[in-house]
Amino acid sequence: MDADHLYDCYQRYIKGNLTKTYLLLHGWEYSIVGLGALLVYYHPVLLACILAHLAHLAHVVTDHFVNKLHPLGYSITYRALKRFDGVS
């Protein structure tokens, strides 16, 4: 299990909330914002974080197609607007 699923597991198995899916680090926007920030302010730690998230996106892309999600299913903005009511 990825560490970014811990909050969802807590919500589901400890609190019994079966209707919400957060997947807080599964968002396309983070890499885009990070790359934009890197253009303005270069720092090696920021670069490392962006590269790590881009590597994580390979996992997210695979999940996206295997789980047959809505095209915006792994957009954190889209999910927040839907109030995290599942991933569709």
N, C-alpha and C positions, 0 to 999 in steps of 0.2 A: 504494500500500500504506500502511496505517496504521502509524505508528511502534510501536504496541503489538503488532504482529505480528512484529517483528524477532526476538524471542527464539524464537518458534515456527519462523521461517525458519532461524535458526541451528541449532536442534535437528534440524530436518528435513534441511537441505541440507549442513551442515557436519559434524554428528555422526552423521547417518544414522538418527536416531531417528524412525521413521515411525508409531509407535504412540501417542505422547503428543501432546495438543493442550492448550496452557496458556491462551492468550488471556487474559493476566493482567488486563487492564483491561476485559474484557467480563464484567462482573458487576453484577447489579442491586443487590447489597447496598451497594456503595460510595456510591451516591447516598442511600440510606436512612440509612446511618450518618452520612454527611456532614450531611444535613439535621437529624438528631438532635443532632449536635455543634454545629451552628449555633444551635440553640435554647438551648444551654447557654453557648456562647462565640461571640460574634459577632466576626468579623474579615473585612475586605474580601478578603483573599487566599483565605481559606477559602471565602467566598461565590463568588469567581471560579472556584475549583477545582470546586466543586459544580455551578455553572452550566455549566462546560465539560464535566463528566462527563454531566450531563443532556442536553446537546446531542449528545454521543457516543452516548447511549442511543438516539437516533433511528436512528442507523446500526445499532446492535445489534438494535433491534426489527425493522428491515428484514431483517437477516441471519437473525434467528430464524425468521421466517415463510418466507423464500425457501429456507432450508436445511432446513425441516421438522424442527426439532429437538424433542427431548423438552421438555415445558414448563419443566423446570429446567435445560435445556441451557446457559443463560448465567448460571447461578448459580455463583459462584466456590466457594461452600461445597459444592454438589452435585458439582462437578467435582473438588474436592480429595478428597472422600470416595471418589470413583471412581478416585482417584490419577491424574487427568488422562488416563485411557485414552480418547482421542478425545473428540469432542463428539457426544453422541447425544440 
